[in-house]
Amino acid sequence: MGRLRWGEGGVVRIVAGAGDLVHTPAGVPHKYTVIGDTPARVLLLFSRPGFEQFFADAGAPLDGPPAGPPTPEVLASYDLEILAPPGH
């Protein structure tokens, strides 16, 4: 199983692997990056109603090519901001 490097406020806080739980407080800038060559699987839980639709609006079908970053319109509709390029 793959591992993720997770951080908030520009500081790496934890490297998470299979079975780990990471809590991300609301309103805190954060990101996670897959580290190593092994793909990682993540189960995300949200208490913000309707946020699951963000992934459908911003993503790509599982059987299609990967999507690029979400459009500014999609980000604005969910009150989100990308602070750093994905994966960096």
For each residue, the residues with C-beta under 8 A, 3 or more apart:
1: 17 18 38 40 41
2: 17 34 35 36 38 39 40 41
3: 15 16 17 34 35 36 38 40
4: 15 16 17 22 32 33 34 35 40 42
5: 12 14 15 32 33 35
6: 12 13 14 15 16 22 24 30 31 32
7: 10 11 12 13 30 31 32
8: 11 13 24 25 28 29 30
9: 28 29 30
10: 7 29
11: 7 8
12: 5 6 7 15
13: 6 7 8
14: 5 6 20 22
15: 3 4 5 6 12 35
16: 3 4 6 20 22 32
17: 1 2 3 4 20
18: 1
19:
20: 14 16 17
21:
22: 4 6 14 16 32
23:
24: 6 8 28 30
25: 8 28
26: 48
27:
28: 8 9 24 25
29: 8 9 10 83
30: 6 7 8 9 24
31: 6 7 83 84 86
32: 4 5 6 7 16 22 42
33: 4 5 87 88
34: 2 3 4 39 40 87
35: 2 3 4 5 15
36: 2 3
37:
38: 1 2 3
39: 2 34
40: 1 2 3 4 34
41: 1 2
42: 4 32
43:
44:
45:
46: 51 52
47:
48: 26 51
49:
50: 53
51: 46 48 54 78
52: 46 55 56
53: 50 56 57
54: 51 57 58 70 74 78 80
55: 52 58 59
56: 52 53 59
57: 53 54 70 74 77 78
58: 54 55 67 70 71 74 75
59: 55 56 67
60: 64 65 66 67
61: 64
62:
63:
64: 60 61
65: 60
66: 60
67: 58 59 60 70
68:
69: 82 85 86
70: 54 57 58 67 74 75 80 82
71: 58 74 75
72: 75 76
73: 76 77
74: 54 57 58 70 71 77 78
75: 58 70 71 72 78 80 81 82
76: 72 73 79 80
77: 57 73 74
78: 51 54 57 74 75
79: 76
80: 54 70 75 76
81: 75
82: 69 70 75 85 86
83: 29 31
84: 31 88
85: 69 82 88
86: 31 69 82
87: 33 34
88: 33 84 85
